[in-house]
Amino acid sequence: MQHDFYLAWRYLRQNKIRSLILAACLAMITALPQALHRLLDEAERWMSARAEATPLLVGAQGSAADLVLNALYFTDAPAFISMGEADRIAATGWADPLPVYARFRVRGLPLVGVTTDYFEFRGLAPAEGVLPALLGDCVLGAEAAERLKLAPGDVLPTTPENVFDLAGAHPLKLKVVGILAKSHAPDDRAVFVDLQTAWVIEGLGHGHETGPGAGRADAAFAPLSGDAAAYTEITPDHLASFHFHGDPADFPISAVIAVPRDVRSAALLRGRYPDSEAKTQIVRPLDVTRSLLQNIFRIGALFDAILLPLGAAALLMVALVFALSLRLRQREIETIHLIGCSPLTVVRLMAAEIALIALGAGTLGLVLVQAVRAGAAEFVRHFVIA
């Protein structure tokens, strides 16, 4: 038997490309289902952890899944509610409201308006600099800072959603005051400002300069009316001139994260929704996430069902390769017979080749599975919710 494996090994080395292709095919057949389930398990763990850390969400009536994805992962907001909803929750005394306004994007990254309580709730702390304290300040997530290549003290200009919308949001130069420590969460890819700054970008607030310099060609904004001009950059010189038009309770937000005081308070708060008059709803993110994950697992089961016949077809192709190989090696087999070896010798040699290829495929498959396990968390964070 030792000689059989030696001869099989020498033959496989002589035909390296054929042997490597066979081993790689078998390795992928065995590793792909395990890698897929590993990614699904990691997606479940990652999404469930984020949802479990968020007790309740209040948002506009409609799709609960869209509401959860916007508030937790900063995807596009389906609809908005007013800031008065956060005041209404705070007035009950049952929960602490954390308003979130995730509407805008800057250089492809979500620009999220929050209050300072949000950072404490998510356990976010600056690795460099400080948290936003003034109008126009922003703090970057760890991955956002790497992507934008910015540091505290730099300027990050926003871009208008529609360059032809003269009455819409104005571009604003944000001052980077801090970079958050890596949290391995969607917060790493976001740019955070306070709600007032987000509303300035929305066009609900602005500042003015009056005097001879207003309306000059080198002024921050073109004249709006008379000798007044709005600013694109908020500096200490004119910070006090910024103001909002209208009642802040009517200003838009995406959702409110409600943090109940206890189980009873959570039940009482949930009993007040849905509110047909205010067109709001309350959802438990963990329940919504589990519903989404059930759909993901159905897709995983579908992949398993597809991989089974594909794997069988791949094995048949491998068998075909061995059958064709026997035909090509007919003279070699005749030589083995002529030197006095029994027909069983050929069977043993082929079995040794198959065993060595299977061993190599198993080893390569194990390496692939371990590589997927090592990078599953990073893959899910970057590609599952983007």
VEXTITOR-477848 format. One record per residue (C-alpha): residue number from 1; residue in one letter; x, y, z. Coordinates in Angstrom, 3 decimals, m for minus. Layout:
<atoms>
(atom NUM "a" (X Y Z))
...
</atoms>
This chain:
<atoms>
(atom 1 "m" (0.000 0.000 0.000))
(atom 2 "q" (2.896 2.348 0.737))
(atom 3 "h" (4.187 1.857 m2.812))
(atom 4 "d" (0.720 2.527 m4.203))
(atom 5 "f" (0.596 5.943 m2.525))
(atom 6 "y" (4.154 6.695 m3.639))
(atom 7 "l" (3.339 5.964 m7.274))
(atom 8 "a" (0.053 7.893 m7.010))
(atom 9 "w" (1.868 10.871 m5.507))
(atom 10 "r" (4.474 10.832 m8.285))
(atom 11 "y" (1.737 10.740 m10.917))
(atom 12 "l" (m0.157 13.644 m9.325))
(atom 13 "r" (3.031 15.689 m9.167))
(atom 14 "q" (3.648 14.963 m12.833))
(atom 15 "n" (0.150 16.279 m13.638))
(atom 16 "k" (0.031 19.256 m11.251))
(atom 17 "i" (m2.535 21.388 m13.077))
(atom 18 "r" (m5.062 18.546 m13.413))
(atom 19 "s" (m4.567 17.543 m9.783))
(atom 20 "l" (m4.922 21.106 m8.458))
(atom 21 "i" (m8.087 21.721 m10.485))
(atom 22 "l" (m9.688 18.544 m9.166))
(atom 23 "a" (m8.705 19.343 m5.583))
(atom 24 "a" (m9.977 22.929 m5.893))
(atom 25 "c" (m13.327 21.789 m7.304))
(atom 26 "l" (m13.848 19.290 m4.502))
(atom 27 "a" (m12.718 21.848 m1.901))
(atom 28 "m" (m15.264 24.428 m3.079))
(atom 29 "i" (m18.013 21.819 m3.173))
(atom 30 "t" (m17.407 20.952 0.480))
(atom 31 "a" (m16.559 24.462 1.739))
(atom 32 "l" (m19.285 26.516 0.065))
(atom 33 "p" (m22.254 25.280 2.162))
(atom 34 "q" (m20.298 25.670 5.408))
(atom 35 "a" (m19.074 29.139 4.433))
(atom 36 "l" (m22.614 30.221 3.522))
(atom 37 "h" (m24.032 29.070 6.852))
(atom 38 "r" (m21.166 30.773 8.686))
(atom 39 "l" (m21.984 34.074 6.991))
(atom 40 "l" (m25.680 33.662 7.771))
(atom 41 "d" (m24.920 32.922 11.428))
(atom 42 "e" (m22.673 35.975 11.668))
(atom 43 "a" (m25.327 38.166 10.012))
(atom 44 "e" (m27.891 36.907 12.514))
(atom 45 "r" (m25.600 37.578 15.474))
(atom 46 "w" (m24.575 41.027 14.258))
(atom 47 "m" (m28.056 42.223 13.318))
(atom 48 "s" (m29.666 40.756 16.441))
(atom 49 "a" (m27.110 42.430 18.720))
(atom 50 "r" (m27.796 45.862 17.181))
(atom 51 "a" (m31.557 45.359 17.364))
(atom 52 "e" (m31.487 43.948 20.894))
(atom 53 "a" (m29.601 47.021 22.084))
(atom 54 "t" (m32.430 49.237 20.760))
(atom 55 "p" (m35.530 48.713 22.936))
(atom 56 "l" (m38.238 50.570 20.967))
(atom 57 "l" (m38.517 52.702 17.847))
(atom 58 "v" (m41.159 55.294 17.040))
(atom 59 "g" (m41.516 56.427 13.451))
(atom 60 "a" (m43.884 57.134 10.608))
(atom 61 "q" (m46.560 54.588 9.803))
(atom 62 "g" (m45.628 52.243 6.986))
(atom 63 "s" (m42.996 49.573 6.633))
(atom 64 "a" (m41.575 48.546 10.010))
(atom 65 "a" (m38.550 47.044 8.264))
(atom 66 "d" (m37.713 50.333 6.520))
(atom 67 "l" (m38.051 52.173 9.833))
(atom 68 "v" (m35.672 49.792 11.614))
(atom 69 "l" (m33.134 49.800 8.784))
(atom 70 "n" (m33.083 53.603 8.696))
(atom 71 "a" (m32.780 54.132 12.451))
(atom 72 "l" (m30.268 51.330 13.057))
(atom 73 "y" (m28.297 51.205 9.805))
(atom 74 "f" (m28.922 54.693 8.358))
(atom 75 "t" (m30.474 53.578 5.071))
(atom 76 "d" (m32.811 55.897 3.150))
(atom 77 "a" (m35.711 57.083 5.288))
(atom 78 "p" (m39.159 56.155 3.903))
(atom 79 "a" (m40.964 58.970 5.747))
(atom 80 "f" (m40.458 61.457 8.546))
(atom 81 "i" (m42.133 62.443 11.787))
(atom 82 "s" (m41.924 65.681 13.724))
(atom 83 "m" (m39.641 66.503 16.615))
(atom 84 "g" (m42.776 66.977 18.682))
(atom 85 "e" (m43.091 63.175 18.858))
(atom 86 "a" (m39.882 63.029 20.899))
(atom 87 "d" (m41.267 65.723 23.222))
(atom 88 "r" (m44.470 63.732 23.542))
(atom 89 "i" (m42.556 60.598 24.607))
(atom 90 "a" (m40.493 62.572 27.109))
(atom 91 "a" (m43.681 64.094 28.583))
(atom 92 "t" (m45.030 60.625 29.460))
(atom 93 "g" (m42.090 59.966 31.787))
(atom 94 "w" (m42.072 56.343 30.630))
(atom 95 "a" (m39.045 56.511 28.350))
(atom 96 "d" (m36.118 58.676 27.343))
(atom 97 "p" (m36.399 59.780 23.678))
(atom 98 "l" (m33.366 59.798 21.386))
(atom 99 "p" (m34.333 61.478 18.085))
(atom 100 "v" (m32.462 60.411 14.950))
(atom 101 "y" (m32.487 62.272 11.633))
(atom 102 "a" (m30.801 60.158 8.947))
(atom 103 "r" (m31.734 61.780 5.656))
(atom 104 "f" (m28.632 63.322 4.086))
(atom 105 "r" (m25.423 61.793 2.767))
(atom 106 "v" (m21.988 63.315 2.407))
(atom 107 "r" (m19.523 61.766 m0.045))
(atom 108 "g" (m21.598 58.596 m0.037))
(atom 109 "l" (m21.666 58.294 3.771))
(atom 110 "p" (m24.767 58.807 5.936))
(atom 111 "l" (m24.995 62.191 7.647))
(atom 112 "v" (m26.928 61.601 10.860))
(atom 113 "g" (m28.395 64.225 13.150))
(atom 114 "v" (m28.555 63.128 16.800))
(atom 115 "t" (m28.439 64.496 20.318))
(atom 116 "t" (m25.490 63.989 22.652))
(atom 117 "d" (m27.444 61.297 24.521))
(atom 118 "y" (m27.177 59.087 21.452))
(atom 119 "f" (m23.411 58.710 21.882))
(atom 120 "e" (m23.816 57.626 25.496))
(atom 121 "f" (m26.611 55.208 24.536))
(atom 122 "r" (m24.492 53.526 21.851))
(atom 123 "g" (m21.332 53.599 23.951))
(atom 124 "l" (m19.548 55.855 21.459))
(atom 125 "a" (m16.596 57.911 22.643))
(atom 126 "p" (m14.112 60.006 20.662))
(atom 127 "a" (m10.717 58.439 20.071))
(atom 128 "e" (m9.543 61.870 18.909))
(atom 129 "g" (m11.004 65.285 19.597))
(atom 130 "v" (m14.393 65.869 21.200))
(atom 131 "l" (m18.097 65.366 20.497))
(atom 132 "p" (m20.059 68.075 18.613))
(atom 133 "a" (m20.845 71.013 20.865))
(atom 134 "l" (m21.549 73.906 18.492))
(atom 135 "l" (m23.625 74.457 15.394))
(atom 136 "g" (m21.677 73.233 12.370))
(atom 137 "d" (m19.548 70.714 14.290))
(atom 138 "c" (m19.384 67.086 13.202))
(atom 139 "v" (m17.745 63.920 14.450))
(atom 140 "l" (m16.707 61.047 12.180))
(atom 141 "g" (m17.010 57.315 12.680))
(atom 142 "a" (m13.727 55.407 12.560))
(atom 143 "e" (m14.263 53.992 9.061))
(atom 144 "a" (m15.685 57.286 7.790))
(atom 145 "a" (m12.539 59.099 8.926))
(atom 146 "e" (m10.352 56.558 7.111))
(atom 147 "r" (m12.396 56.827 3.945))
(atom 148 "l" (m12.556 60.639 3.947))
(atom 149 "k" (m8.960 60.985 5.168))
(atom 150 "l" (m9.938 63.740 7.604))
(atom 151 "a" (m8.774 64.619 11.099))
(atom 152 "p" (m10.029 66.972 13.822))
(atom 153 "g" (m9.728 70.549 12.598))
(atom 154 "d" (m10.441 69.729 8.954))
(atom 155 "v" (m13.493 70.937 7.042))
(atom 156 "l" (m16.074 68.629 5.465))
(atom 157 "p" (m18.424 70.348 2.977))
(atom 158 "t" (m21.855 68.844 2.440))
(atom 159 "t" (m23.436 68.678 m0.992))
(atom 160 "p" (m27.003 69.648 m1.937))
(atom 161 "e" (m29.367 66.829 m2.923))
(atom 162 "n" (m30.394 68.682 m6.079))
(atom 163 "v" (m28.299 71.457 m7.579))
(atom 164 "f" (m31.377 72.817 m9.330))
(atom 165 "d" (m33.398 73.102 m6.102))
(atom 166 "l" (m32.614 76.698 m5.203))
(atom 167 "a" (m35.078 76.713 m2.323))
(atom 168 "g" (m33.909 73.400 m0.870))
(atom 169 "a" (m30.967 72.391 1.299))
(atom 170 "h" (m27.878 74.587 1.170))
(atom 171 "p" (m24.344 73.188 1.235))
(atom 172 "l" (m22.651 73.713 4.568))
(atom 173 "k" (m19.007 73.492 5.613))
(atom 174 "l" (m18.860 71.203 8.637))
(atom 175 "k" (m15.967 71.438 11.068))
(atom 176 "v" (m14.572 68.049 12.088))
(atom 177 "v" (m14.109 68.165 15.861))
(atom 178 "g" (m13.591 64.490 16.633))
(atom 179 "i" (m13.221 60.908 15.443))
(atom 180 "l" (m15.096 58.155 17.258))
(atom 181 "a" (m13.393 55.012 18.502))
(atom 182 "k" (m14.094 51.920 16.408))
(atom 183 "s" (m17.324 50.252 17.540))
(atom 184 "h" (m17.671 47.573 14.816))
(atom 185 "a" (m21.177 48.857 14.100))
(atom 186 "p" (m22.885 51.004 11.432))
(atom 187 "d" (m21.875 54.056 13.482))
(atom 188 "d" (m18.316 53.566 12.214))
(atom 189 "r" (m19.408 54.545 8.690))
(atom 190 "a" (m21.462 57.611 9.638))
(atom 191 "v" (m20.883 61.340 10.035))
(atom 192 "f" (m22.712 62.713 13.081))
(atom 193 "v" (m23.967 66.250 13.664))
(atom 194 "d" (m26.453 67.638 16.150))
(atom 195 "l" (m30.076 68.003 15.102))
(atom 196 "q" (m29.848 71.785 14.748))
(atom 197 "t" (m27.001 71.447 12.250))
(atom 198 "a" (m29.021 68.891 10.277))
(atom 199 "w" (m31.940 71.309 10.184))
(atom 200 "v" (m29.627 74.069 8.924))
(atom 201 "i" (m28.624 71.747 6.075))
(atom 202 "e" (m32.342 71.097 5.544))
(atom 203 "g" (m32.761 74.834 5.008))
(atom 204 "l" (m34.864 75.409 8.121))
(atom 205 "g" (m32.309 77.673 9.744))
(atom 206 "h" (m29.666 80.118 8.580))
(atom 207 "g" (m27.548 83.065 9.631))
(atom 208 "h" (m27.259 86.600 8.237))
(atom 209 "e" (m24.665 89.255 7.876))
(atom 210 "t" (m25.704 92.839 7.547))
(atom 211 "g" (m23.488 95.694 6.599))
(atom 212 "p" (m21.329 96.849 3.736))
(atom 213 "g" (m19.650 93.452 3.257))
(atom 214 "a" (m22.868 91.543 2.739))
(atom 215 "g" (m23.555 90.484 m0.790))
(atom 216 "r" (m19.967 90.893 m2.016))
(atom 217 "a" (m18.759 88.441 m4.655))
(atom 218 "d" (m16.457 86.832 m2.109))
(atom 219 "a" (m19.199 86.514 0.524))
(atom 220 "a" (m20.131 83.090 1.734))
(atom 221 "f" (m23.558 83.120 0.037))
(atom 222 "a" (m25.124 85.218 m2.654))
(atom 223 "p" (m27.526 87.896 m1.358))
(atom 224 "l" (m30.947 86.641 m0.354))
(atom 225 "s" (m32.794 89.887 0.136))
(atom 226 "g" (m31.609 93.406 0.676))
(atom 227 "d" (m28.191 93.437 2.289))
(atom 228 "a" (m28.536 90.047 4.019))
(atom 229 "a" (m26.595 86.948 2.981))
(atom 230 "a" (m26.722 83.393 4.365))
(atom 231 "y" (m23.515 81.629 5.352))
(atom 232 "t" (m22.119 78.314 4.128))
(atom 233 "e" (m19.738 78.154 7.067))
(atom 234 "i" (m20.616 78.705 10.701))
(atom 235 "t" (m17.901 80.610 12.555))
(atom 236 "p" (m17.849 82.112 16.050))
(atom 237 "d" (m18.187 85.571 14.478))
(atom 238 "h" (m21.716 84.952 13.234))
(atom 239 "l" (m22.801 81.895 15.233))
(atom 240 "a" (m25.244 84.025 17.224))
(atom 241 "s" (m26.962 85.186 14.034))
(atom 242 "f" (m28.161 81.704 13.138))
(atom 243 "h" (m31.825 81.151 13.786))
(atom 244 "f" (m34.701 78.898 12.727))
(atom 245 "h" (m38.031 79.794 11.177))
(atom 246 "g" (m41.019 77.968 12.595))
(atom 247 "d" (m41.695 75.792 15.620))
(atom 248 "p" (m38.864 73.257 16.270))
(atom 249 "a" (m41.545 70.766 17.346))
(atom 250 "d" (m42.632 70.650 13.693))
(atom 251 "f" (m39.135 70.031 12.340))
(atom 252 "p" (m38.537 66.614 10.746))
(atom 253 "i" (m36.742 63.605 12.214))
(atom 254 "s" (m36.486 60.023 10.935))
(atom 255 "a" (m37.325 58.184 14.139))
(atom 256 "v" (m37.156 58.255 17.913))
(atom 257 "i" (m35.312 55.604 19.871))
(atom 258 "a" (m37.376 55.178 23.044))
(atom 259 "v" (m35.488 53.821 26.061))
(atom 260 "p" (m38.138 52.749 28.615))
(atom 261 "r" (m37.521 53.068 32.352))
(atom 262 "d" (m38.759 49.503 32.968))
(atom 263 "v" (m40.909 46.740 31.490))
(atom 264 "r" (m44.137 48.345 32.701))
(atom 265 "s" (m43.213 51.680 31.116))
(atom 266 "a" (m42.446 49.913 27.838))
(atom 267 "a" (m45.868 48.237 27.864))
(atom 268 "l" (m47.628 51.527 28.620))
(atom 269 "l" (m45.764 53.334 25.860))
(atom 270 "r" (m46.517 50.636 23.299))
(atom 271 "g" (m50.166 50.901 24.239))
(atom 272 "r" (m50.293 54.464 22.930))
(atom 273 "y" (m49.434 53.404 19.372))
(atom 274 "p" (m50.248 53.242 16.543))
(atom 275 "d" (m51.458 56.822 16.523))
(atom 276 "s" (m53.677 57.329 13.471))
(atom 277 "e" (m53.910 61.082 14.038))
(atom 278 "a" (m50.156 61.623 14.213))
(atom 279 "k" (m49.566 58.803 11.680))
(atom 280 "t" (m46.928 57.191 13.866))
(atom 281 "q" (m46.163 53.639 14.939))
(atom 282 "i" (m43.979 51.939 17.533))
(atom 283 "v" (m41.963 48.801 16.805))
(atom 284 "r" (m39.640 46.512 18.691))
(atom 285 "p" (m36.503 46.294 16.494))
(atom 286 "l" (m35.640 42.785 17.690))
(atom 287 "d" (m38.998 41.428 16.484))
(atom 288 "v" (m38.640 43.137 13.108))
(atom 289 "t" (m35.055 41.932 12.736))
(atom 290 "r" (m36.030 38.349 13.495))
(atom 291 "s" (m38.676 38.575 10.807))
(atom 292 "l" (m36.061 39.810 8.341))
(atom 293 "l" (m33.674 37.037 9.378))
(atom 294 "q" (m36.331 34.420 8.710))
(atom 295 "n" (m36.382 35.594 5.107))
(atom 296 "i" (m32.583 35.394 5.002))
(atom 297 "f" (m32.701 31.822 6.302))
(atom 298 "r" (m35.240 30.947 3.616))
(atom 299 "i" (m32.745 32.216 1.056))
(atom 300 "g" (m30.083 30.094 2.764))
(atom 301 "a" (m32.303 27.015 2.498))
(atom 302 "l" (m32.837 27.832 m1.172))
(atom 303 "f" (m29.080 27.997 m1.692))
(atom 304 "d" (m28.719 24.623 0.023))
(atom 305 "a" (m31.317 23.162 m2.312))
(atom 306 "i" (m29.456 24.594 m5.304))
(atom 307 "l" (m26.024 23.541 m4.076))
(atom 308 "l" (m27.075 19.909 m3.654))
(atom 309 "p" (m27.659 19.184 m7.381))
(atom 310 "l" (m24.717 21.424 m8.300))
(atom 311 "g" (m22.491 19.421 m5.971))
(atom 312 "a" (m23.764 16.171 m7.443))
(atom 313 "a" (m23.081 17.486 m10.944))
(atom 314 "a" (m19.565 18.529 m9.941))
(atom 315 "l" (m18.883 15.064 m8.504))
(atom 316 "l" (m20.099 13.477 m11.747))
(atom 317 "m" (m17.724 15.762 m13.652))
(atom 318 "v" (m14.856 14.611 m11.423))
(atom 319 "a" (m15.832 10.993 m12.082))
(atom 320 "l" (m15.885 11.750 m15.799))
(atom 321 "v" (m12.387 13.220 m15.584))
(atom 322 "f" (m11.124 10.045 m13.911))
(atom 323 "a" (m12.857 7.879 m16.548))
(atom 324 "l" (m11.277 9.862 m19.387))
(atom 325 "s" (m7.966 9.723 m17.565))
(atom 326 "l" (m8.148 5.924 m17.552))
(atom 327 "r" (m8.641 5.917 m21.312))
(atom 328 "l" (m5.666 8.226 m21.798))
(atom 329 "r" (m3.561 6.023 m19.516))
(atom 330 "q" (m4.413 2.804 m21.334))
(atom 331 "r" (m0.813 2.192 m22.432))
(atom 332 "e" (0.397 2.816 m18.893))
(atom 333 "i" (m2.102 0.256 m17.570))
(atom 334 "e" (m0.998 m2.281 m20.216))
(atom 335 "t" (2.610 m1.777 m19.164))
(atom 336 "i" (1.655 m2.464 m15.535))
(atom 337 "h" (0.041 m5.732 m16.655))
(atom 338 "l" (3.084 m6.706 m18.781))
(atom 339 "i" (5.502 m6.386 m15.879))
(atom 340 "g" (3.427 m8.926 m13.971))
(atom 341 "c" (1.120 m6.790 m11.793))
(atom 342 "s" (m2.400 m7.999 m11.169))
(atom 343 "p" (m5.518 m5.999 m12.259))
(atom 344 "l" (m6.053 m5.227 m8.574))
(atom 345 "t" (m2.871 m3.141 m8.658))
(atom 346 "v" (m4.453 m0.663 m11.058))
(atom 347 "v" (m7.495 m0.392 m8.781))
(atom 348 "r" (m5.238 0.255 m5.786))
(atom 349 "l" (m3.310 2.939 m7.684))
(atom 350 "m" (m6.486 4.722 m8.707))
(atom 351 "a" (m7.851 4.486 m5.158))
(atom 352 "a" (m4.607 5.970 m3.832))
(atom 353 "e" (m4.862 8.872 m6.305))
(atom 354 "i" (m8.466 9.547 m5.305))
(atom 355 "a" (m7.530 9.404 m1.608))
(atom 356 "l" (m4.677 11.876 m2.073))
(atom 357 "i" (m6.841 14.276 m4.086))
(atom 358 "a" (m9.610 13.999 m1.480))
(atom 359 "l" (m7.074 14.687 1.288))
(atom 360 "g" (m5.788 17.751 m0.537))
(atom 361 "a" (m9.342 18.936 m1.228))
(atom 362 "g" (m10.309 18.474 2.419))
(atom 363 "t" (m7.283 20.432 3.579))
(atom 364 "l" (m7.950 23.253 1.114))
(atom 365 "g" (m11.645 23.259 2.041))
(atom 366 "l" (m10.760 23.541 5.737))
(atom 367 "v" (m8.484 26.497 4.965))
(atom 368 "l" (m11.284 28.195 3.022))
(atom 369 "v" (m13.803 27.655 5.825))
(atom 370 "q" (m11.370 29.017 8.412))
(atom 371 "a" (m10.706 32.047 6.205))
(atom 372 "v" (m14.445 32.697 5.936))
(atom 373 "r" (m14.842 32.350 9.702))
(atom 374 "a" (m12.013 34.809 10.308))
(atom 375 "g" (m13.420 37.402 7.906))
(atom 376 "a" (m17.145 36.748 8.354))
(atom 377 "a" (m17.696 39.601 10.809))
(atom 378 "e" (m15.902 42.150 8.626))
(atom 379 "f" (m17.687 40.898 5.498))
(atom 380 "v" (m21.110 41.175 7.145))
(atom 381 "r" (m20.409 44.666 8.492))
(atom 382 "h" (m19.386 45.938 5.066))
(atom 383 "f" (m21.746 44.150 2.695))
(atom 384 "v" (m24.867 42.944 4.494))
(atom 385 "i" (m26.086 46.471 5.351))
(atom 386 "a" (m24.555 49.094 3.136))
</atoms>
